[in-house]
Amino acid sequence: MTNGLKTKILILKVGALGDVLRTTPVLRVLQGRVTWVTSEKAAPLLAGNPFIDRLYCKEHYPDSLFEDRFDLVVNLEDDLSSATLASKIKTNSLIGAYVRDGRVVYTDSASEWFDMSLISRFGKKKADKLKMNNDRTYQDFLFSMVGSRFHGEEYLLDVPLQKLPISGLVGLEVRAGDVWPMKRWNKFEALAERLKDAGYKVKSFQQRDQLRDYVDDINECEYIVCGDTLAMHLGLALRKKVVAIFACTSPHEICDYRRMIKIVSPLWKEYFYRRDFDPAPAEAVSVESVFDAVTAISSL
């Protein structure tokens, strides 16, 4: 975008929370006043962002949203309701998913990303194959959509923090969402003992009523060990050293920012993006490999 600060841009990115957060780097290259529509759950991750002029929740956006005309609308969601919303917004240019003849489709400018999605024009089987063989990061695709190039631009997260980081503290996120149960690794207890024996301090994250408190818990740690989860994205956003275990999702889509080590299950392709549960891909990741990664990342 080249029209300066008068350019009006709308981003529609609702969830999951980690996906919302990993979208924020694009704000560093968009020139204009940005309106962002997200979910109520994700809103605390964006509420203090100085690059966002207006923040609306998809659950209760104002009618005035349809009165504005935007120079650019970027819809990064592939569900019908989001695509319908994007289609109703007045805009000079649309990137991403929209509704045509009652079906969710996507623009050519976003085809490299959405060709790998649930709404792929090629169907799910080929989409999954494209996604499995992909070696580009999400940010690379995203920046390309808006006519830019990704050069390692950082996440943007402006949440008030209370806790000071503790040197040598390793935060363990043993949980994963119900959507991807195979992300759960069942050897965190053994890892914790191994880390304590080596002189590290260890804490396991607990459920928090407020998202900002969970962000604060992440910030308290020097190291984060987790799956491909929100904790990973928060750790990257807060410039922590992260060890992430990939059991069934693509490790290539995640930019490591030179402060993350990825531990990839040797079975990840066999269980690629399956939403049922089988302990095999996570169990194939050894305690020793994760421990070695924690010690190795200390020098990054």
C-alpha positions as CSV (number, residue, x, y, z in Angstrom):
1,M,0.0,0.0,0.0
2,T,1.4,3.4,-1.0
3,N,-1.3,6.0,-0.3
4,G,0.0,7.0,3.1
5,L,-1.9,7.4,6.4
6,K,-5.3,8.1,4.6
7,T,-5.5,4.5,3.3
8,K,-8.2,2.6,5.2
9,I,-7.6,-1.1,5.7
10,L,-9.8,-3.8,7.2
11,I,-8.3,-7.1,8.5
12,L,-10.6,-10.0,9.3
13,K,-8.8,-12.5,11.5
14,V,-10.8,-14.2,14.2
15,G,-9.0,-17.3,15.5
16,A,-7.5,-19.4,16.7
17,L,-5.7,-17.2,19.2
18,G,-2.2,-18.2,18.1
19,D,-3.2,-17.6,14.5
20,V,-4.4,-14.1,15.3
21,L,-1.1,-13.3,17.0
22,R,1.0,-14.6,14.2
23,T,-0.9,-12.3,11.8
24,T,0.3,-9.2,13.6
25,P,3.7,-8.9,11.9
26,V,1.9,-7.7,8.7
27,L,0.8,-4.5,10.5
28,R,4.5,-3.4,10.3
29,V,4.2,-3.1,6.5
30,L,0.6,-2.0,6.0
31,Q,0.6,1.8,5.4
32,G,-2.7,3.2,6.6
33,R,-5.4,3.2,9.3
34,V,-6.2,-0.4,10.2
35,T,-9.5,-1.7,11.4
36,W,-9.3,-5.3,12.7
37,V,-12.3,-7.6,13.3
38,T,-11.5,-10.5,15.6
39,S,-13.2,-12.6,18.3
40,E,-14.0,-11.7,21.8
41,K,-11.5,-14.3,23.0
42,A,-8.7,-12.9,20.9
43,A,-9.4,-9.2,21.5
44,P,-7.1,-8.9,24.5
45,L,-4.1,-9.9,22.3
46,L,-4.9,-6.8,20.0
47,A,-6.5,-4.3,22.4
48,G,-3.3,-2.3,23.1
49,N,-1.8,-2.6,19.6
50,P,-0.7,0.9,18.5
51,F,-0.9,-0.2,14.8
52,I,-4.6,-0.8,15.0
53,D,-6.9,2.2,14.8
54,R,-10.2,0.4,15.5
55,L,-10.8,-3.0,17.0
56,Y,-14.1,-4.8,16.7
57,C,-15.3,-8.2,17.8
58,K,-17.1,-10.3,15.3
59,E,-19.8,-11.1,17.9
60,H,-21.0,-7.5,18.1
61,Y,-19.5,-5.2,15.5
62,P,-21.3,-1.8,14.9
63,D,-23.6,-1.2,11.9
64,S,-21.2,1.7,11.0
65,L,-18.8,-1.0,9.7
66,F,-21.0,-1.3,6.6
67,E,-21.1,2.5,6.1
68,D,-17.4,2.9,5.7
69,R,-15.6,2.3,2.4
70,F,-12.2,0.6,2.8
71,D,-9.3,0.8,0.3
72,L,-8.4,-2.8,1.2
73,V,-10.1,-5.7,2.9
74,V,-8.1,-8.7,3.9
75,N,-10.1,-11.7,5.1
76,L,-7.9,-14.5,6.4
77,E,-10.8,-16.8,7.5
78,D,-12.3,-19.6,5.4
79,D,-15.7,-20.0,7.2
80,L,-19.0,-18.9,5.6
81,S,-19.8,-16.3,8.2
82,S,-16.5,-14.5,7.9
83,A,-16.6,-14.7,4.1
84,T,-20.1,-13.3,4.1
85,L,-19.0,-10.4,6.3
86,A,-16.1,-9.7,4.0
87,S,-18.4,-9.7,1.0
88,K,-20.7,-7.1,2.6
89,I,-18.0,-4.6,3.3
90,K,-17.6,-1.7,0.9
91,T,-14.1,-1.9,-0.5
92,N,-11.9,-0.9,-3.5
93,S,-9.9,-4.2,-3.2
94,L,-10.5,-7.5,-1.5
95,I,-7.8,-10.1,-0.6
96,G,-8.8,-13.6,0.8
97,A,-12.1,-15.4,1.2
98,Y,-15.5,-14.1,0.1
99,V,-18.8,-15.5,-1.0
100,R,-19.7,-16.0,-4.7
101,D,-22.9,-17.8,-5.8
102,G,-23.4,-19.0,-2.3
103,R,-20.0,-20.6,-2.0
104,V,-16.9,-19.6,-0.2
105,V,-14.1,-18.8,-2.7
106,Y,-10.9,-16.8,-2.6
107,T,-9.1,-14.2,-4.6
108,D,-6.1,-15.1,-6.8
109,S,-3.9,-12.9,-4.7
110,A,-4.5,-15.3,-1.7
111,S,-4.5,-18.5,-3.7
112,E,-1.1,-19.8,-2.6
113,W,-2.4,-19.9,1.0
114,F,-6.0,-20.9,0.5
115,D,-5.1,-23.6,-2.0
116,M,-3.9,-25.5,1.1
117,S,-7.1,-24.8,3.1
118,L,-10.4,-26.5,3.7
119,I,-11.9,-24.4,0.9
120,S,-9.2,-25.2,-1.6
121,R,-10.3,-25.2,-5.2
122,F,-8.4,-28.5,-5.6
123,G,-10.3,-30.4,-2.9
124,K,-9.1,-31.6,0.5
125,K,-6.8,-34.4,-0.6
126,K,-4.6,-32.2,-2.8
127,A,-4.8,-29.3,-0.4
128,D,-3.4,-31.6,2.4
129,K,-0.6,-32.7,0.0
130,L,0.2,-29.1,-0.8
131,K,0.3,-28.2,2.8
132,M,2.4,-31.2,3.8
133,N,5.0,-30.3,1.1
134,N,5.0,-26.6,1.8
135,D,8.2,-25.1,3.2
136,R,7.2,-21.5,3.5
137,T,6.1,-19.7,6.7
138,Y,2.6,-18.3,7.2
139,Q,4.1,-14.8,7.4
140,D,5.7,-15.3,4.0
141,F,2.3,-16.1,2.4
142,L,0.6,-13.3,4.3
143,F,3.1,-10.6,3.3
144,S,3.0,-11.8,-0.3
145,M,-0.8,-11.4,-0.3
146,V,-0.4,-7.6,0.4
147,G,2.4,-7.1,-2.1
148,S,5.3,-7.2,0.3
149,R,8.1,-9.5,1.4
150,F,8.6,-11.0,4.8
151,H,12.0,-10.2,6.3
152,G,11.5,-11.5,9.8
153,E,9.2,-8.8,11.0
154,E,8.3,-9.5,14.7
155,Y,5.0,-10.2,16.3
156,L,3.2,-7.2,17.8
157,L,1.9,-7.7,21.4
158,D,1.1,-4.9,23.8
159,V,-0.4,-6.5,26.9
160,P,0.3,-5.0,30.3
161,L,2.7,-7.2,32.2
162,Q,3.3,-7.5,35.9
163,K,5.8,-10.3,36.4
164,L,9.5,-9.9,35.8
165,P,11.3,-12.7,33.9
166,I,13.1,-15.2,36.1
167,S,16.5,-16.4,34.8
168,G,16.6,-20.1,34.2
169,L,12.9,-20.7,34.6
170,V,11.4,-23.1,32.1
171,G,7.7,-22.9,31.5
172,L,6.0,-26.1,30.4
173,E,2.7,-26.0,28.5
174,V,1.4,-29.6,28.9
175,R,-2.0,-28.8,27.4
176,A,-3.4,-28.5,23.9
177,G,-6.8,-27.7,22.6
178,D,-9.5,-30.2,21.9
179,V,-9.3,-29.5,18.2
180,W,-5.9,-31.1,17.9
181,P,-5.6,-33.7,20.7
182,M,-2.5,-35.3,19.1
183,K,-0.5,-32.2,19.9
184,R,-0.4,-33.3,23.5
185,W,3.0,-34.8,24.5
186,N,2.8,-37.2,27.5
187,K,6.3,-36.9,28.8
188,F,6.4,-33.5,30.4
189,E,6.6,-35.0,33.9
190,A,9.8,-36.9,33.0
191,L,11.2,-33.8,31.3
192,A,10.5,-31.7,34.4
193,E,12.5,-34.0,36.5
194,R,15.3,-34.1,34.0
195,L,15.4,-30.3,33.9
196,K,15.4,-30.0,37.7
197,D,18.3,-32.4,38.0
198,A,20.2,-30.2,35.6
199,G,19.6,-27.1,37.7
200,Y,16.7,-25.5,35.9
201,K,13.7,-24.0,37.6
202,V,10.4,-25.4,36.2
203,K,6.8,-24.4,36.3
204,S,3.7,-25.8,34.5
205,F,1.1,-23.4,33.2
206,Q,-2.4,-23.5,34.6
207,Q,-5.7,-22.3,33.4
208,R,-6.2,-18.6,33.9
209,D,-9.5,-16.7,34.0
210,Q,-8.0,-13.8,32.1
211,L,-5.8,-14.1,28.9
212,R,-3.6,-11.3,30.1
213,D,-2.7,-13.3,33.2
214,Y,-1.6,-16.3,31.0
215,V,0.5,-13.9,28.9
216,D,2.1,-12.7,32.2
217,D,2.8,-16.3,33.1
218,I,4.6,-16.8,29.8
219,N,6.6,-13.6,30.3
220,E,7.9,-14.8,33.7
221,C,9.9,-17.6,32.0
222,E,13.2,-17.6,30.2
223,Y,12.3,-20.7,28.2
224,I,9.1,-22.2,27.0
225,V,8.5,-25.9,26.1
226,C,5.2,-26.6,24.4
227,G,3.4,-28.0,21.4
228,D,2.3,-26.1,18.4
229,T,0.0,-24.0,20.6
230,L,-0.8,-20.5,21.8
231,A,2.1,-20.8,24.2
232,M,4.5,-21.1,21.3
233,H,3.2,-17.9,19.7
234,L,3.2,-16.0,22.9
235,G,6.7,-17.2,23.7
236,L,7.9,-15.9,20.3
237,A,6.0,-12.6,20.7
238,L,7.6,-12.1,24.1
239,R,11.1,-12.9,22.7
240,K,11.5,-16.1,24.8
241,K,13.6,-19.1,23.9
242,V,11.1,-21.7,22.7
243,V,11.2,-25.5,22.2
244,A,8.2,-26.6,20.3
245,I,7.1,-30.1,19.6
246,F,5.3,-30.8,16.3
247,A,3.4,-34.1,16.4
248,C,0.9,-33.7,13.6
249,T,1.0,-30.1,12.2
250,S,3.3,-28.4,9.8
251,P,6.6,-27.2,11.4
252,H,7.5,-25.3,8.2
253,E,4.6,-22.7,8.6
254,I,6.1,-21.4,11.8
255,C,8.9,-18.8,11.6
256,D,11.4,-19.6,14.4
257,Y,12.8,-16.0,14.6
258,R,16.2,-17.6,15.4
259,R,15.1,-18.3,19.0
260,M,13.1,-21.5,18.6
261,I,14.0,-25.1,18.2
262,K,11.5,-27.3,16.5
263,I,11.2,-31.0,17.6
264,V,9.4,-32.8,14.8
265,S,7.9,-36.2,15.4
266,P,9.2,-38.8,12.9
267,L,5.6,-39.8,12.4
268,W,4.2,-36.3,11.8
269,K,3.4,-36.9,8.1
270,E,1.5,-40.1,8.9
271,Y,-0.8,-38.2,11.3
272,F,-0.8,-34.9,9.4
273,Y,-3.6,-32.7,10.6
274,R,-5.7,-35.5,11.9
275,R,-8.2,-34.4,14.5
276,D,-8.8,-37.7,16.2
277,F,-6.4,-39.0,18.9
278,D,-3.6,-41.5,18.7
279,P,-0.6,-41.3,21.1
280,A,1.9,-42.6,18.6
281,P,3.2,-39.3,17.0
282,A,3.8,-37.6,20.3
283,E,5.2,-40.7,22.0
284,A,7.8,-40.9,19.2
285,V,9.4,-37.8,20.6
286,S,11.9,-38.6,23.3
287,V,12.5,-36.8,26.6
288,E,16.2,-36.6,25.8
289,S,15.6,-34.9,22.5
290,V,13.5,-32.2,24.1
291,F,15.9,-31.8,27.0
292,D,18.9,-31.5,24.6
293,A,17.0,-28.8,22.7
294,V,16.4,-26.8,25.9
295,T,20.1,-26.9,26.7
296,A,21.1,-26.1,23.1
297,I,18.7,-23.1,22.9
298,S,20.5,-21.5,25.8
299,S,23.2,-20.5,23.5
300,L,20.9,-18.9,20.8
